[in-house]
Amino acid sequence: MELIDNFLDEEYFKTIEDLLFGGDLPYYYNSGLNSKQKNLDDYYFTHVIYHSDRSNSNLFDILKPMLDKIVYEKILKMKVNFFPRSPKIIEHAKHIDLNFKHKGFILYMNNSDGYTLLENNQKVKSVRNRALFFDSSKPHSSTTATNVHGRVNINMNYL
């Protein structure tokens, strides 16, 4: 696991932030977070950027300078996650992203009291412009937040 605060130049980060929070990016409802879901509150919204070896969004081109900062051979999938606010923090079920060895990257888009819970129960706080590099083939989970309208991040799985 590696954390890098202020991962992107502030001006470039603000460009991405404006797109994700500006109201023009479509987010799509997902009735479940993962196959271990047991709770009706386990829902979220996503915007798929890259999947099945192709770009699914014009956001992909905008994110190329960010991708230049990441060492990867192949992008497996990339999306924006929007976890709506809840009255109390909900820890979602632990899961693995894909059933083979791969890497994960999360760029936190806003500050919140939510977090990512890694396999050893280590909590990584959602801090604006913080990058998390981790083994997403090991159990981990996301949470909601109570102090913002939604907890937003960019999530990528890669080799």
N, CA, C and O of each residue as an XYZ file, in Angstrom:
636
protein
N       0.832     -1.171      0.000
C       0.000      0.000      0.000
C       0.881      1.240      0.000
O       1.875      1.318      0.721
N       0.495      2.205     -0.824
C       1.217      3.476     -0.867
C       0.198      4.606     -0.944
O      -0.763      4.537     -1.710
N       0.415      5.640     -0.147
C      -0.422      6.838     -0.176
C       0.406      8.017     -0.653
O       1.553      8.193     -0.241
N      -0.192      8.829     -1.535
C       0.473     10.051     -1.986
C      -0.542     11.187     -1.888
O      -1.526     11.217     -2.627
N      -0.297     12.111     -0.976
C      -1.144     13.291     -0.862
C      -0.741     14.304     -1.927
O       0.407     14.332     -2.373
N      -1.698     15.134     -2.328
C      -1.480     16.127     -3.394
C      -0.896     15.459     -4.634
O       0.092     15.919     -5.206
N      -1.529     14.374     -5.028
C      -1.043     13.541     -6.137
C      -0.968     14.315     -7.442
O      -0.003     14.176     -8.193
N      -1.972     15.122     -7.715
C      -2.014     15.880     -8.958
C      -1.780     17.361     -8.695
O      -2.105     17.873     -7.623
N      -1.222     18.030     -9.669
C      -1.104     19.478     -9.634
C      -2.495     20.074     -9.362
O      -3.483     19.615     -9.935
N      -2.577     21.074     -8.506
C      -3.862     21.632     -8.065
C      -4.725     22.124     -9.229
O      -5.936     21.903     -9.232
N      -4.128     22.776    -10.195
C      -4.910     23.292    -11.334
C      -5.530     22.153    -12.143
O      -6.695     22.230    -12.533
N      -4.761     21.108    -12.393
C      -5.274     19.952    -13.130
C      -6.325     19.208    -12.295
O      -7.362     18.802    -12.820
N      -6.055     19.032    -11.003
C      -7.031     18.377    -10.133
C      -8.353     19.145    -10.152
O      -9.422     18.539    -10.213
N      -8.281     20.467    -10.099
C      -9.485     21.308    -10.100
C     -10.281     21.113    -11.385
O     -11.511     21.145    -11.351
N      -9.615     20.915    -12.510
C     -10.292     20.644    -13.789
C     -11.120     19.368    -13.683
O     -12.278     19.339    -14.100
N     -10.525     18.312    -13.123
C     -11.237     17.043    -12.946
C     -12.380     17.220    -11.952
O     -13.499     16.758    -12.177
N     -12.079     17.888    -10.862
C     -13.075     18.130     -9.815
C     -14.304     18.864    -10.381
O     -15.442     18.500    -10.084
N     -14.067     19.872    -11.179
C     -15.176     20.631    -11.776
C     -16.034     19.747    -12.669
O     -17.256     19.899    -12.697
N     -15.418     18.833    -13.391
C     -16.175     17.911    -14.247
C     -17.012     16.936    -13.422
O     -18.167     16.671    -13.755
N     -16.436     16.407    -12.353
C     -17.138     15.400    -11.560
C     -18.230     15.990    -10.674
O     -19.221     15.324    -10.375
N     -18.047     17.230    -10.259
C     -19.011     17.853     -9.352
C     -19.861     18.924    -10.031
O     -20.712     19.543     -9.391
N     -19.633     19.142    -11.318
C     -20.305     20.247    -12.004
C     -21.703     19.970    -12.508
O     -22.367     20.886    -12.992
N     -22.171     18.744    -12.413
C     -23.533     18.445    -12.824
C     -23.690     17.954    -14.249
O     -24.796     17.592    -14.650
N     -22.617     17.931    -15.028
C     -22.722     17.496    -16.420
C     -22.306     16.050    -16.657
O     -22.580     15.497    -17.722
N     -21.657     15.437    -15.692
C     -21.208     14.051    -15.845
C     -22.334     13.116    -15.436
O     -22.836     13.217    -14.317
N     -22.744     12.205    -16.319
C     -23.817     11.277    -15.929
C     -23.308     10.188    -14.985
O     -22.287      9.549    -15.237
N     -24.041      9.997    -13.903
C     -23.781      8.925    -12.955
C     -24.928      7.931    -13.059
O     -26.082      8.325    -13.233
N     -24.615      6.649    -12.954
C     -25.606      5.603    -13.136
C     -25.770      4.795    -11.857
O     -24.797      4.418    -11.205
N     -27.011      4.545    -11.522
C     -27.383      3.829    -10.302
C     -26.964      2.366    -10.378
O     -27.182      1.698    -11.389
N     -26.359      1.874     -9.293
C     -25.990      0.466     -9.146
C     -26.664     -0.035     -7.874
O     -26.413      0.489     -6.788
N     -27.506     -1.031     -8.002
C     -28.278     -1.515     -6.853
C     -27.454     -2.348     -5.888
O     -27.944     -2.717     -4.821
N     -26.228     -2.645     -6.236
C     -25.359     -3.412     -5.354
C     -23.918     -3.021     -5.549
O     -23.506     -2.642     -6.646
N     -23.152     -3.114     -4.478
C     -21.732     -2.787     -4.531
C     -20.884     -3.980     -4.921
O     -19.908     -3.849     -5.660
N     -21.262     -5.143     -4.421
C     -20.523     -6.357     -4.740
C     -21.401     -7.562     -4.419
O     -22.496     -7.407     -3.879
N     -20.930     -8.747     -4.744
C     -21.740     -9.959     -4.589
C     -22.002    -10.326     -3.129
O     -22.863    -11.161     -2.849
N     -21.276     -9.717     -2.203
C     -21.461    -10.032     -0.779
C     -22.445     -9.075     -0.110
O     -22.611     -9.102      1.109
N     -23.082     -8.249     -0.892
C     -24.022     -7.260     -0.371
C     -25.155     -7.923      0.394
O     -25.720     -8.921     -0.053
N     -25.479     -7.364      1.543
C     -26.566     -7.898      2.364
C     -27.550     -6.810      2.789
O     -28.554     -7.115      3.432
N     -27.289     -5.561      2.449
C     -27.998     -4.439      3.009
C     -28.641     -3.600      1.907
O     -28.020     -3.376      0.868
N     -29.848     -3.141      2.109
C     -30.511     -2.278      1.132
C     -29.782     -0.951      0.945
O     -29.949     -0.291     -0.080
N     -28.983     -0.562      1.918
C     -28.227      0.681      1.814
C     -26.951      0.521      0.985
O     -26.231      1.497      0.775
N     -26.665     -0.674      0.520
C     -25.460     -0.926     -0.281
C     -25.727     -0.620     -1.751
O     -25.829     -1.525     -2.579
N     -25.837      0.652     -2.056
C     -25.990      1.080     -3.443
C     -25.069      2.272     -3.667
O     -24.602      2.906     -2.722
N     -24.826      2.555     -4.923
C     -24.003      3.703     -5.264
C     -24.207      4.049     -6.718
O     -24.956      3.376     -7.426
N     -23.538      5.105     -7.168
C     -23.638      5.555     -8.541
C     -22.237      5.526     -9.152
O     -21.247      5.809     -8.477
N     -22.170      5.181    -10.433
C     -20.869      5.125    -11.099
C     -20.929      5.793    -12.463
O     -21.995      5.972    -13.052
N     -19.773      6.147    -12.931
C     -19.573      6.588    -14.304
C     -18.393      5.767    -14.811
O     -17.260      5.975    -14.378
N     -18.651      4.839    -15.725
C     -17.593      3.961    -16.234
C     -16.760      4.739    -17.248
O     -17.278      5.292    -18.218
N     -15.458      4.763    -16.993
C     -14.525      5.484    -17.861
C     -13.867      4.543    -18.863
O     -13.689      4.886    -20.031
N     -13.508      3.348    -18.387
C     -12.785      2.391    -19.237
C     -13.170      0.983    -18.808
O     -13.148      0.655    -17.622
N     -13.525      0.153    -19.790
C     -13.907     -1.228    -19.497
C     -13.813     -2.043    -20.785
O     -14.015     -1.506    -21.874
N     -13.508     -3.327    -20.668
C     -13.445     -4.244    -21.815
C     -12.525     -3.719    -22.920
O     -12.869     -3.729    -24.101
N     -11.353     -3.264    -22.499
C     -10.300     -2.814    -23.419
C     -10.678     -1.601    -24.260
O     -10.153     -1.418    -25.358
N     -11.592     -0.768    -23.747
C     -11.918      0.443    -24.504
C     -12.430      1.545    -23.584
O     -12.966      1.294    -22.504
N     -12.246      2.753    -24.047
C     -12.760      3.917    -23.341
C     -14.270      3.969    -23.492
O     -14.799      3.720    -24.576
N     -14.961      4.288    -22.416
C     -16.416      4.419    -22.431
C     -16.849      5.848    -22.134
O     -18.042      6.105    -21.968
N     -15.916      6.768    -22.063
C     -16.236      8.132    -21.654
C     -15.185      9.096    -22.194
O     -14.010      8.749    -22.310
N     -15.626     10.318    -22.526
C     -14.644     11.320    -22.952
C     -13.768     11.758    -21.771
O     -12.766     12.445    -21.968
N     -14.134     11.370    -20.569
C     -13.314     11.644    -19.395
C     -11.959     10.929    -19.487
O     -10.976     11.375    -18.894
N     -11.915      9.830    -20.227
C     -10.655      9.076    -20.366
C      -9.546      9.961    -20.927
O      -8.428      9.949    -20.411
N      -9.836     10.718    -21.960
C      -8.813     11.596    -22.551
C      -8.367     12.678    -21.574
O      -7.189     13.032    -21.530
N      -9.295     13.196    -20.802
C      -8.979     14.225    -19.817
C      -8.074     13.659    -18.720
O      -7.264     14.387    -18.146
N      -8.211     12.365    -18.430
C      -7.428     11.738    -17.362
C      -6.057     11.239    -17.812
O      -5.303     10.712    -16.993
N      -5.719     11.389    -19.071
C      -4.415     10.899    -19.552
C      -3.225     11.476    -18.788
O      -2.293     10.726    -18.497
N      -3.203     12.778    -18.442
C      -2.069     13.266    -17.632
C      -1.985     12.579    -16.269
O      -0.887     12.375    -15.751
N      -3.121     12.223    -15.686
C      -3.111     11.475    -14.428
C      -2.519     10.083    -14.664
O      -1.695      9.611    -13.880
N      -2.943      9.439    -15.741
C      -2.459      8.094    -16.048
C      -0.955      8.078    -16.310
O      -0.294      7.070    -16.062
N      -0.412      9.186    -16.807
C       1.030      9.283    -17.041
C       1.826      9.195    -15.742
O       3.026      8.921    -15.773
N       1.178      9.421    -14.613
C       1.853      9.359    -13.315
C       1.798      7.964    -12.690
O       2.346      7.740    -11.611
N       1.133      7.028    -13.374
C       0.939      5.680    -12.848
C       1.687      4.700    -13.745
O       1.557      4.757    -14.968
N       2.459      3.813    -13.155
C       3.166      2.791    -13.923
C       2.226      1.605    -14.103
O       1.857      0.941    -13.134
N       1.844      1.346    -15.343
C       0.932      0.231    -15.614
C       1.235     -0.348    -16.995
O       1.769      0.328    -17.874
N       0.876     -1.621    -17.154
C       0.981     -2.273    -18.452
C      -0.350     -2.230    -19.188
O      -0.408     -2.037    -20.402
N      -1.434     -2.418    -18.406
C      -2.760     -2.493    -19.009
C      -3.801     -2.027    -18.003
O      -3.772     -2.420    -16.837
N      -4.710     -1.195    -18.458
C      -5.852     -0.808    -17.639
C      -6.919     -1.882    -17.810
O      -7.268     -2.249    -18.932
N      -7.432     -2.381    -16.696
C      -8.483     -3.386    -16.739
C      -9.860     -2.729    -16.671
O     -10.753     -3.070    -17.447
N     -10.027     -1.793    -15.747
C     -11.253     -1.002    -15.693
C     -10.994      0.256    -14.890
O     -10.108      0.304    -14.037
N     -11.789      1.272    -15.182
C     -11.672      2.533    -14.476
C     -13.057      3.169    -14.420
O     -13.802      3.148    -15.400
N     -13.393      3.736    -13.256
C     -14.708      4.344    -13.083
C     -14.654      5.414    -12.007
O     -13.713      5.483    -11.216
N     -15.683      6.243    -11.997
C     -15.901      7.190    -10.915
C     -16.954      6.569    -10.014
O     -17.972      6.077    -10.500
N     -16.724      6.584     -8.709
C     -17.693      6.098     -7.731
C     -18.278      7.285     -6.975
O     -17.551      8.191     -6.566
N     -19.585      7.274     -6.797
C     -20.279      8.276     -5.995
C     -21.105      7.540     -4.946
O     -22.109      6.906     -5.269
N     -20.675      7.627     -3.685
C     -21.371      6.991     -2.573
C     -22.210      8.061     -1.874
O     -21.646      8.953     -1.240
N     -23.544      7.997     -1.971
C     -24.382      9.029     -1.356
C     -24.215      9.088      0.163
O     -23.890      8.097      0.817
N     -24.447     10.269      0.687
C     -24.392     10.501      2.127
C     -25.374      9.571      2.846
O     -26.435      9.234      2.321
N     -24.998      9.172      4.042
C     -25.884      8.389      4.895
C     -25.833      8.982      6.311
O     -24.851      9.635      6.665
N     -26.872      8.765      7.123
C     -26.900      9.333      8.472
C     -25.779      8.819      9.377
O     -25.317      9.529     10.271
N     -25.346      7.580      9.138
C     -24.183      7.036      9.840
C     -23.313      6.353      8.791
O     -23.804      5.951      7.736
N     -22.040      6.224      9.077
C     -21.138      5.596      8.113
C     -21.500      4.124      7.965
O     -21.617      3.392      8.948
N     -21.671      3.715      6.731
C     -21.952      2.319      6.417
C     -20.696      1.721      5.800
O     -20.220      2.195      4.768
N     -20.159      0.681      6.429
C     -19.035     -0.071      5.865
C     -19.618     -1.136      4.961
O     -20.381     -1.994      5.407
N     -19.261     -1.081      3.704
C     -19.752     -2.073      2.754
C     -19.003     -3.394      2.940
O     -17.933     -3.429      3.547
N     -19.569     -4.465      2.418
C     -18.958     -5.790      2.560
C     -17.579     -5.817      1.895
O     -17.366     -5.218      0.841
N     -16.660     -6.521      2.536
C     -15.329     -6.683      1.930
C     -15.449     -7.500      0.657
O     -16.288     -8.393      0.547
N     -14.597     -7.176     -0.297
C     -14.629     -7.841     -1.596
C     -13.247     -7.738     -2.232
O     -12.385     -6.997     -1.759
N     -13.051     -8.484     -3.298
C     -11.894     -8.301     -4.174
C     -12.449     -7.802     -5.502
O     -13.577     -8.133     -5.868
N     -11.669     -7.015     -6.216
C     -12.187     -6.423     -7.451
C     -12.235     -7.414     -8.610
O     -13.219     -7.466     -9.347
N     -11.184     -8.191     -8.767
C     -11.113     -9.182     -9.842
C     -10.485    -10.450     -9.278
O      -9.710    -10.386     -8.324
N     -10.811    -11.590     -9.852
C     -10.382    -12.883     -9.315
C      -8.992    -13.313     -9.774
O      -8.749    -14.503     -9.977
N      -8.098    -12.379     -9.936
C      -6.702    -12.689    -10.257
C      -5.841    -11.539     -9.742
O      -6.356    -10.464     -9.434
N      -4.549    -11.763     -9.649
C      -3.621    -10.771     -9.123
C      -3.609     -9.535    -10.019
O      -3.386     -9.628    -11.226
N      -3.851     -8.389     -9.414
C      -3.829     -7.113    -10.121
C      -3.639     -5.998     -9.097
O      -3.570     -6.251     -7.894
N      -3.555     -4.774     -9.583
C      -3.333     -3.627     -8.715
C      -4.540     -2.703     -8.746
O      -5.338     -2.720     -9.684
N      -4.655     -1.892     -7.688
C      -5.727     -0.921     -7.606
C      -5.186      0.471     -7.337
O      -4.142      0.647     -6.710
N      -5.921      1.447     -7.826
C      -5.602      2.861     -7.626
C      -6.900      3.577     -7.301
O      -7.911      3.372     -7.973
N      -6.878      4.415     -6.275
C      -8.021      5.270     -5.951
C      -7.508      6.693     -5.810
O      -6.532      6.950     -5.106
N      -8.182      7.615     -6.490
C      -7.932      9.038     -6.299
C      -9.162      9.608     -5.606
O     -10.258      9.612     -6.167
N      -8.971     10.086     -4.385
C     -10.088     10.648     -3.614
C     -10.346     12.064     -4.091
O      -9.440     12.897     -4.133
N     -11.596     12.324     -4.450
C     -11.950     13.610     -5.046
C     -12.424     14.644     -4.030
O     -12.447     15.837     -4.331
N     -12.803     14.203     -2.833
C     -13.235     15.170     -1.824
C     -12.903     14.667     -0.424
O     -12.733     13.469     -0.196
N     -12.817     15.600      0.491
C     -12.630     15.270      1.904
C     -13.948     14.764      2.457
O     -15.009     15.304      2.143
N     -13.882     13.745      3.265
C     -15.081     13.260      3.950
C     -14.658     12.405      5.138
O     -13.480     12.093      5.314
N     -15.650     12.032      5.951
C     -15.359     11.133      7.066
C     -15.439      9.662      6.643
O     -15.310      8.767      7.479
N     -15.651      9.415      5.347
C     -15.614      8.056      4.820
C     -14.187      7.594      4.616
O     -13.242      8.368      4.771
N     -14.036      6.324      4.268
C     -12.696      5.762      4.131
C     -12.735      4.485      3.298
O     -13.799      3.960      2.970
N     -11.547      4.009      2.970
C     -11.365      2.696      2.357
C     -10.774      1.803      3.446
O      -9.812      2.178      4.116
N     -11.353      0.636      3.612
C     -10.888     -0.318      4.611
C     -10.118     -1.415      3.892
O     -10.680     -2.140      3.071
N      -8.838     -1.535      4.199
C      -7.993     -2.528      3.539
C      -8.025     -3.843      4.302
O      -8.619     -3.930      5.377
N      -7.386     -4.862      3.745
C      -7.491     -6.228      4.271
C      -7.064     -6.378      5.727
O      -7.586     -7.247      6.426
N      -6.159     -5.582      6.187
C      -5.680     -5.684      7.571
C      -6.430     -4.717      8.492
O      -5.934     -4.356      9.559
N      -7.631     -4.302      8.070
C      -8.480     -3.340      8.778
C      -7.845     -1.960      8.914
O      -8.213     -1.181      9.793
N      -6.893     -1.669      8.039
C      -6.306     -0.333      7.999
C      -7.269      0.598      7.266
O      -7.722      0.289      6.164
N      -7.575      1.730      7.878
C      -8.484      2.707      7.303
C      -7.690      3.785      6.583
O      -6.789      4.396      7.156
N      -8.034      4.011      5.323
C      -7.436      5.089      4.550
C      -8.504      6.161      4.395
O      -9.506      5.952      3.712
N      -8.291      7.303      5.024
C      -9.268      8.385      5.014
C      -9.406      8.990      3.626
O      -8.451      9.054      2.853
N     -10.617      9.429      3.336
C     -10.880     10.131      2.075
C     -10.394     11.569      2.212
O     -11.019     12.393      2.882
N      -9.283     11.848      1.574
C      -8.677     13.171      1.591
C      -8.554     13.638      0.147
O      -7.997     12.937     -0.698
N      -9.073     14.812     -0.121
C      -9.060     15.389     -1.465
C      -7.654     15.328     -2.073
O      -6.680     15.751     -1.450
N      -7.562     14.795     -3.300
C      -6.323     14.696     -4.077
C      -5.310     13.728     -3.459
O      -4.105     13.868     -3.666
N      -5.799     12.760     -2.713
C      -4.948     11.694     -2.174
C      -5.053     10.486     -3.092
O      -6.151     10.102     -3.495
N      -3.916      9.887     -3.422
C      -3.873      8.668     -4.226
C      -3.539      7.489     -3.324
O      -2.651      7.560     -2.474
N      -4.272      6.410     -3.532
C      -4.012      5.149     -2.839
C      -3.667      4.107     -3.893
O      -4.441      3.872     -4.821
N      -2.506      3.486     -3.747
C      -2.094      2.357     -4.576
C      -2.111      1.134     -3.659
O      -1.510      1.154     -2.585
N      -2.797      0.071     -4.080
C      -2.933     -1.089     -3.206
C      -3.211     -2.344     -4.025
O      -3.441     -2.270     -5.232
N      -3.190     -3.480     -3.371
C      -3.479     -4.760     -4.011
C      -4.987     -4.983     -3.944
O      -5.503     -5.447     -2.927
N      -5.691     -4.656     -5.017
C      -7.160     -4.769     -5.013
C      -7.641     -6.187     -5.292
O      -8.840     -6.426     -5.432
N      -6.695     -7.133     -5.372
C      -7.079     -8.541     -5.437
C      -7.161     -9.134     -4.028
O      -7.439    -10.322     -3.865
N      -6.917     -8.301     -3.017
C      -7.077     -8.702     -1.603
C      -8.321     -8.016     -1.050
O      -8.701     -6.948     -1.530
N      -8.963     -8.617     -0.043
C     -10.221     -8.055      0.477
C     -10.082     -6.614      0.983
O      -9.141     -6.270      1.698
N     -11.045     -5.799      0.590
C     -11.111     -4.400      0.999
C     -12.568     -3.949      0.878
O     -13.400     -4.661      0.316
N     -12.864     -2.777      1.404
C     -14.232     -2.280      1.278
C     -14.253     -0.758      1.284
O     -13.288     -0.093      1.660
N     -15.382     -0.243      0.856
C     -15.625      1.190      0.827
C     -16.613      1.535      1.922
O     -17.140      0.653      2.601
N     -16.860      2.821      2.089
C     -17.866      3.279      3.041
C     -18.628      4.453      2.441
O     -18.245      5.021      1.418
N     -19.708      4.790      3.108
C     -20.386      6.042      2.838
C     -19.714      7.115      3.695
O     -18.720      6.850      4.371
N     -20.263      8.315      3.660
C     -19.810      9.419      4.505
C     -21.037     10.102      5.083
O     -22.139      9.992      4.545
N     -20.833     10.805      6.182
C     -21.958     11.498      6.824
C     -21.869     13.010      6.685
O     -22.864     13.701      6.901
N     -20.705     13.541      6.329
C     -20.489     14.983      6.387
C     -20.405     15.679      5.031
O     -20.042     16.854      4.970
N     -20.731     14.984      3.948
C     -20.786     15.568      2.602
C     -21.964     14.938      1.859
O     -22.486     13.904      2.275
N     -22.380     15.566      0.759
C     -23.495     15.010     -0.020
C     -23.167     13.638     -0.589
O     -24.037     12.777     -0.713
N     -21.903     13.451     -0.931
C     -21.471     12.173     -1.472
C     -19.965     12.049     -1.394
O     -19.241     13.040     -1.477
N     -19.511     10.843     -1.238
C     -18.080     10.529     -1.234
C     -17.732     10.101     -2.644
O     -18.330      9.167     -3.179
N     -16.760     10.783     -3.255
C     -16.455     10.571     -4.680
C     -14.997     10.188     -4.847
O     -14.111     10.785     -4.237
N     -14.756      9.176     -5.689
C     -13.384      8.809     -6.022
C     -13.311      8.259     -7.435
O     -14.313      7.846     -8.019
N     -12.102      8.267     -7.964
C     -11.807      7.605     -9.235
C     -11.086      6.319     -8.874
O     -10.121      6.328     -8.111
N     -11.560      5.219     -9.425
C     -11.058      3.894     -9.080
C     -10.558      3.218    -10.357
O     -11.245      3.219    -11.378
N      -9.358      2.643    -10.291
C      -8.805      1.959    -11.455
C      -8.189      0.630    -11.026
O      -7.521      0.547     -9.996
N      -8.424     -0.408    -11.831
C      -7.768     -1.699    -11.680
C      -6.845     -1.860    -12.884
O      -7.216     -1.544    -14.015
N      -5.630     -2.360    -12.622
C      -4.652     -2.424    -13.701
C      -3.613     -3.494    -13.438
O      -3.508     -4.031    -12.335
N      -2.859     -3.787    -14.464
C      -1.712     -4.693    -14.359
C      -0.443     -3.869    -14.507
O       0.658     -4.416    -14.454
